Amino acid sequence: MNIQHEALKKFSYQIEFALSNFTPHGKEISNYTNIVIGGMGGSGIGGRIVKNIFMNEFPIPVECVAEYSLPGYVNKNTLVILGSYSGNTEETLYLYEEVKERGCDMIILTGGGKLGAIATENNIKQYFLEPGFQPRMALGFSLTYLVQIFAEFLKKDVTETLKQIAADVKDTAPYEAEMTKAFELIKPKVAYKFVVVTDAFFESTGIRFAQQIQENAKHEAFVSVLPEANHNMIESYYGDLPSLFILVNSNSNDRVTARFEFLTNLLEVENHKVLNMSVSEFSLQSVYEMIHRLDWLSLYVADFRKVDSLNVPNIASLKEYLETV
C-alpha cells in the first residue's frame, strides 16, 4: 500500500490517541488577555483551524504565528501554545526563547526533540504527539488536542463528539470513493494551478488543502477568501484561465453563499472546472470530515502526477542551506 495512503487511514487512530492522552490543563480563560498559537506547516495549521472552529464563541483574541518572532503585544498576560511535531522546528524554538523572555504562560504540543526536552525540564504543560508520521500527515493528533484545550476554556465537553468523528472516519472507504469521483471530475484540468476559494469559517481548511497539494502533489495551489476576494480577485476572472477552482463553503452566511453561487456561474460561463465542496452546516464534525476528504484528494492528485508524495527534497535542501548560514 502507498505509505501516504496508509498514514491517512490512521486519521481516526490519531483522534482516538489524542482523546485517550488528553489531560485537563486547568487554566482559566479569565487569566489571559489573548492566546497566541505558534507553529509551522503541518504543525501550525491545527492552530489556524481551531481558531476558525471557535471564532464565534471564544471570548478573547486568538492569533496564529508562523514566524521567528512574536507580535509586540505578547506579554505575561498572553497564553502561548507552541506546536512542533519533531520538536526541532527552527522557527518554533526561536519563538520559545521569546516566550520565556516575556514571561508568558505556555502549553507545548510535540513529539519530542528539543522542544519536548525543554517542556520536561521546565515543567511546562505538554501534550505528546506520537512520532512516526510526517507532520502534514499527523494533524489528527494536534488538532484534537487543541480542540480539547479550547473546549476546556469554554467549559464544553466535546469528548462524545470527537469519539463520534473518530468512529465515522475509521472506515475510510466512503471518503476514498467520494474523492475518487471528485478527482475524475477535475482530472482533465488537474495540470492547472489550484485556486481554493473558501469563506471565513473554512479559510484554514482551505489553507490546509493548498499545503497538501503543494507538498504531496508538488503543485501550485492558492487560497482566496470570500467576501474579500470579491472586492479584488474577481476582476482577474476574465477569459480562459489556467486555473482549477475548488470552492469550500460552510453555508454559514446567506450573503456569502450568494457570492459562491455568482462566482460558480461566472466561471462556468468560460468553461472553467469548478468543484464545489460545500457543507450544509458548519460544525466540528464537518471540519474534520472536510479535512479528511481534501487530504484524500491531494493524494489522488499526487498519484496521477506520478510524483513522490512522501519526500520533500526542496524543503530538505532549504534546511541544509540554513545550517550553513
C-alpha positions in Angstrom: 0.0 0.0 0.0 1.1 3.6 -0.7 2.7 4.9 2.5 0.9 8.2 2.4 -2.4 6.4 1.9 -1.6 4.1 4.8 -0.9 7.2 7.0 -4.1 8.9 6.1 -6.1 5.7 7.0 -4.8 6.3 10.6 -6.6 9.7 10.9 -9.2 8.0 13.2 -6.4 6.5 15.3 -4.8 9.9 15.8 -8.1 11.4 17.0 -8.5 8.4 19.4 -4.9 8.8 20.6 -5.4 12.5 21.5 -8.7 11.7 23.2 -7.1 9.0 25.3 -4.0 11.0 26.2 -5.6 14.4 26.9 -5.4 15.6 30.5 -7.0 18.9 31.6 -4.7 21.9 31.5 -6.5 23.5 34.5 -6.1 27.0 33.1 -8.8 29.7 33.2 -9.5 32.0 30.3 -10.0 34.9 32.6 -6.3 34.8 33.4 -5.3 35.9 29.9 -5.9 38.8 27.6 -5.2 36.8 24.4 -3.8 33.5 23.1 -1.1 33.0 20.5 -0.5 29.7 18.8 2.9 29.3 17.2 3.9 26.6 14.7 4.9 26.0 11.1 3.5 23.9 8.3 1.7 20.7 9.3 2.4 21.5 13.0 1.0 25.0 12.7 -2.2 24.5 10.7 -4.1 23.0 13.6 -3.9 26.3 15.4 -5.5 28.1 12.4 -8.2 25.5 12.2 -9.1 25.6 15.9 -9.2 29.4 15.7 -11.8 29.1 12.9 -13.8 26.4 14.8 -14.3 28.6 17.9 -14.1 32.1 16.4 -17.8 32.9 17.1 -17.7 31.9 20.7 -14.2 32.4 22.0 -14.1 35.5 24.4 -10.5 36.7 23.8 -8.4 37.2 20.7 -6.6 34.2 19.2 -3.7 34.8 16.8 -1.5 32.3 15.0 2.1 32.9 14.3 4.2 31.2 11.7 7.4 33.2 12.2 10.6 33.6 14.2 9.3 36.2 16.5 6.2 37.2 18.5 4.0 40.2 18.0 4.7 43.2 20.2 1.5 42.8 22.2 2.5 39.4 23.6 3.2 39.7 27.3 2.8 38.0 30.7 -1.0 38.0 30.2 -0.7 36.0 27.0 -1.0 32.2 26.8 1.3 30.9 24.1 0.7 27.4 22.7 3.7 26.1 20.7 3.5 23.1 18.4 6.2 21.2 16.7 5.8 17.6 15.7 9.5 16.9 15.5 10.3 19.2 18.4 13.2 20.6 16.4 11.4 23.2 14.2 13.8 26.2 13.9 11.2 28.9 14.0 9.3 27.4 16.9 12.4 27.1 19.0 13.1 30.8 18.4 9.5 31.6 19.5 10.1 29.6 22.7 13.1 31.8 23.6 10.9 34.9 23.2 8.0 33.4 25.1 10.4 32.7 28.0 11.8 36.2 27.9 8.4 37.8 28.0 7.2 35.6 30.9 4.2 34.1 29.2 2.4 31.0 30.3 2.9 28.2 27.9 1.4 24.9 26.6 3.5 22.7 24.3 2.4 20.1 21.7 5.3 18.0 20.4 6.5 14.5 19.6 9.8 15.1 21.4 13.1 16.6 20.2 14.5 19.8 21.7 11.0 21.3 22.5 9.9 18.2 24.3 13.1 18.2 26.4 12.5 21.9 27.2 8.9 21.2 28.3 10.0 18.4 30.5 12.9 20.3 32.1 10.8 23.4 32.8 7.6 21.6 33.9 5.6 23.1 31.1 2.2 21.6 30.3 2.8 19.3 27.4 0.7 17.1 25.1 2.5 14.3 23.4 2.2 13.7 19.6 3.0 10.1 18.7 6.1 10.0 16.4 6.3 8.0 13.2 4.3 10.2 10.9 5.2 13.1 8.6 4.0 16.4 10.3 1.5 17.0 7.5 0.0 13.5 8.0 -0.3 13.9 11.7 -2.9 16.6 12.0 -5.3 14.3 13.9 -3.1 14.5 16.9 -2.5 18.2 17.2 -6.0 19.3 16.1 -7.8 17.0 18.5 -5.6 18.2 21.4 -6.2 21.8 20.5 -10.0 21.3 20.2 -10.0 19.9 23.7 -7.8 22.6 25.1 -10.1 25.3 23.7 -13.2 23.4 24.8 -11.9 23.2 28.4 -11.6 27.0 28.4 -15.2 27.3 27.3 -16.4 24.7 29.8 -17.6 22.5 27.0 -17.4 18.7 26.8 -16.5 17.7 23.2 -15.5 14.1 24.1 -18.5 12.4 22.7 -18.5 14.5 19.5 -14.8 13.6 18.9 -15.5 10.0 19.6 -18.2 10.0 17.0 -15.9 11.7 14.5 -13.2 9.1 15.1 -15.8 6.4 14.6 -17.1 8.0 11.4 -13.7 8.3 9.7 -12.4 4.9 10.8 -13.9 3.4 7.7 -12.1 5.4 5.0 -13.7 3.7 2.1 -16.7 6.2 1.7 -14.3 9.1 1.7 -12.0 7.4 -0.8 -14.9 6.6 -3.1 -16.3 10.2 -2.9 -12.9 11.8 -3.6 -12.2 9.3 -6.4 -15.3 10.6 -8.1 -14.3 14.2 -7.4 -10.9 13.6 -8.8 -12.4 12.2 -12.0 -14.3 15.4 -12.4 -11.2 17.6 -12.2 -8.7 15.2 -13.9 -8.9 16.9 -17.3 -7.6 20.1 -15.8 -5.5 18.8 -13.0 -2.4 20.3 -14.6 -3.7 23.8 -13.9 -2.9 25.7 -10.7 -5.4 25.1 -7.9 -7.4 28.1 -6.7 -9.1 27.2 -3.4 -12.0 29.6 -2.6 -13.4 29.5 0.9 -15.5 31.5 3.3 -14.0 32.7 6.6 -15.0 29.6 8.6 -13.2 27.3 6.1 -10.3 29.5 5.4 -7.8 27.4 7.5 -9.2 24.2 6.0 -8.6 25.7 2.5 -5.0 26.6 3.5 -4.6 23.0 4.8 -5.7 21.7 1.4 -3.4 24.0 -0.5 -0.5 22.9 1.7 -1.3 19.3 0.9 -1.4 19.9 -2.8 1.9 21.7 -2.6 3.7 19.1 -0.5 2.0 15.9 -1.6 1.4 16.7 -5.3 4.3 19.2 -5.8 1.8 21.5 -7.5 0.8 25.2 -7.2 -2.2 26.0 -5.0 -3.5 29.3 -3.7 -6.3 30.3 -1.4 -8.8 33.2 -1.7 -11.5 34.0 0.9 -15.0 35.4 0.3 -16.3 38.0 0.6 -12.9 39.9 0.4 -11.9 38.2 -2.8 -15.0 39.6 -4.5 -13.5 43.1 -4.0 -10.3 42.4 -5.9 -9.5 38.9 -7.2 -12.8 38.5 -9.1 -11.5 41.2 -11.5 -8.9 38.7 -12.7 -11.5 36.2 -13.8 -11.9 37.0 -17.5 -11.4 34.7 -20.4 -9.8 31.3 -20.3 -7.7 30.9 -17.1 -5.1 28.2 -16.4 -6.8 27.5 -13.1 -8.9 24.8 -11.4 -11.3 26.1 -8.8 -12.2 24.3 -5.6 -15.0 26.0 -3.7 -15.3 25.3 0.0 -18.4 26.9 1.6 -19.7 26.4 5.2 -23.1 27.9 4.3 -22.9 30.0 7.5 -23.9 33.2 5.8 -26.6 33.6 3.1 -24.9 36.6 1.6 -21.6 34.8 1.2 -23.4 31.7 -0.2 -24.9 34.0 -2.8 -21.4 35.1 -3.7 -20.3 31.5 -4.2 -23.3 31.0 -6.5 -22.4 34.0 -8.5 -18.8 33.0 -8.8 -19.6 29.5 -9.9 -21.9 30.8 -12.6 -19.3 33.4 -13.7 -16.5 30.8 -14.0 -18.6 28.1 -15.7 -19.6 30.6 -18.5 -15.9 30.4 -19.6 -16.0 26.6 -19.2 -13.7 26.5 -16.1 -13.8 23.5 -14.0 -15.4 24.2 -10.6 -15.5 21.6 -7.8 -18.0 22.5 -5.1 -17.1 21.1 -1.7 -19.8 22.8 0.5 -21.4 21.5 3.7 -25.0 22.1 4.9 -23.9 23.2 8.3 -20.5 24.3 9.8 -19.6 22.1 12.8 -16.7 20.3 14.5 -17.6 17.2 12.5 -17.9 19.0 9.2 -14.4 20.4 9.7 -12.8 17.1 10.4 -14.6 15.4 7.5 -13.7 18.2 5.1 -10.1 17.9 6.0 -10.2 14.2 5.5 -11.9 14.4 2.2 -9.4 17.0 0.9 -6.4 15.1 2.2 -7.5 12.1 0.1 -8.0 14.4 -3.0 -4.5 15.7 -2.6 -3.1 12.2 -2.6 -5.0 11.3 -5.8 -3.6 14.3 -7.5 -0.1 13.3 -6.4 -0.7 9.7 -7.7 -2.0 10.9 -11.0 1.0 13.3 -11.4 3.3 10.4 -10.6 5.3 12.4 -8.0 6.8 11.3 -4.8 4.3 12.5 -2.2 6.4 11.1 0.7 9.6 13.1 0.3 10.2 16.8 0.2 13.7 17.4 -1.3 13.3 21.2 -1.7 12.4 21.6 2.0 15.3 19.3 2.9 17.7 21.3 0.8 16.5 24.5 2.4 17.1 23.1 5.9 20.6 22.1 4.9 21.3 25.5 3.5 20.1 27.3 6.6 22.5 25.2 8.7 25.4 26.9 6.8 24.3 30.5 7.1 
